[in-house]
Amino acid sequence: MDSMITAAAYALAAGDPLGALKRVALRDDAPALALRGIAMAQLGDLGRAKVLLKSATRAFGPKEGMARARCVVAEAEIALVSRDLTWPARALAAARATLEAHGDRVNAAHARNLEVRRLLLIGHLDEAERVLAELDPTPLPPASRAAYELVVAGIAIRRLQTKAARAALTRAGQAASAADIPALTAEVESASLVLHTAAARLMLRGEERPLLLEEVETLLESGTLVVDACRNVVRNAGAVVSLATRPVLFALARALGEAWPADVPRSTLLTRAFRAKHADESHRARLRVEIGRLRAELRTLADVRATKRGFTLAPRRASEVAVLAPPVEEQHAALLAFLADGESWSSSALAIALGASPRTVQRALEQLAEAGKVQSLGLGRARRWMTPPVLGFPTILLFPGPLPNE
C-alpha cells in the first residue's frame, strides 16, 4: 500500500486529522479522497466531508467493494452526527455485510455501532439491544471499544439502569484514555454528565425537589404509587397503567397525586382537566363521567373516592403517592430536549425522532424561534435548528423509548 496513504490512515486513527491532511491534501485518487473526507469530518466540515466521500465511493472500482463499503460507513456516521435521519439505513446494513464478508471486523463493528446509535436516537430500544447483542466487543481497538461502551451506557440510561450505565461509562473512559483521542474523552465526559444532572422533579406531600436519574430509579423501585408526568403513566410495583392517549384522565390523576393525601375540590379538577373557568352542570356531569373512567383505569392500583368537596386518591398497596414531573415543563419540552444536545437538526429529522408530522414540528419550531428559544441556520432543505445547552436540561426522561416495565 502507498506509504503516504498508510501514514494518513494512522493519523486519522490517532485523532490527528491535520496530520492526515498534510499527507493527502493534494491528491485526488480514491483512497486519498476517502481519507480527506474523514479528516474533514473530524474537523467539523461535514458538508465538504460528504462531497469528498461520495467522490471517493464513485472513484473506487466495482472490484473494490470493501473500500466502497468503508466510505458508506463514513457517510453514515456523518449523517448521524449531522442528524440526517433520512439517510438510507439499508445502505449501512449492506456495507456492514460487505465488511463482515471480507473479514474487516473492526469497521463492521463500527457500522453496527452506528446502526445502534441511530436506533437509540429515535427511541427503538428493543431493536437497538437486539442489534448490539450481535456484536462482540472483545477484538475492538480502544476507540471502537469506547464507542461501543457509550452505546451500552445510552441504552442503560434510557432503561433507568444507572448502575449498568455508570459501569459502561467507566469502561468507555478507560478505553478513550487508551485511545488517547481528546475528542473521544470529551464525548465520554459529556455523556457522564447525564448521571449528575437533574432528570426530574419529585412532588410528594406538598413538597417539591429535583431528582437525579439514580434517584428516579430508586423511586420507581420503592413501591410508591407514582403518577409519572414524564411518560403520562401511573405505576406501582411493576404494574403500569398508561394514560398517554387519555390527557383528561391523566390531568385528573396528576391533580389527585399532587394533593395526596388530601382531597381535591371539584372546582380545581374542572379547571385542571377541562380548563373550565365557570363550571355549569354539564361540566360537573362530565367530571363524574371522567372520574368513573379514571377509577376503572386505575382499579388495580388505586381507588378514586368521593369526599364532601371533591375526590381523593386511595392507593391499594402503596403507602405513599408521588408525582414525577419533568425538570422543565412547557408545551414543546420534548423538542427542546433533542435540540439541547448541541447538534443542528433538520425539521424532518426531528419529526422522525419525535414520531410527529413534519408540519407539526415546523410549527413548534417557529413558535420556539419567536420566543427566542431556538435559532435556525441555512435556508430551504439545508435549514437546521439548534439551541445552546441549558443547565439541567435536556432530561433523558423526555427522550422517546419505554422506561422499565412498560
Disulfide bonds with the S-S distance in Angstrom:
none
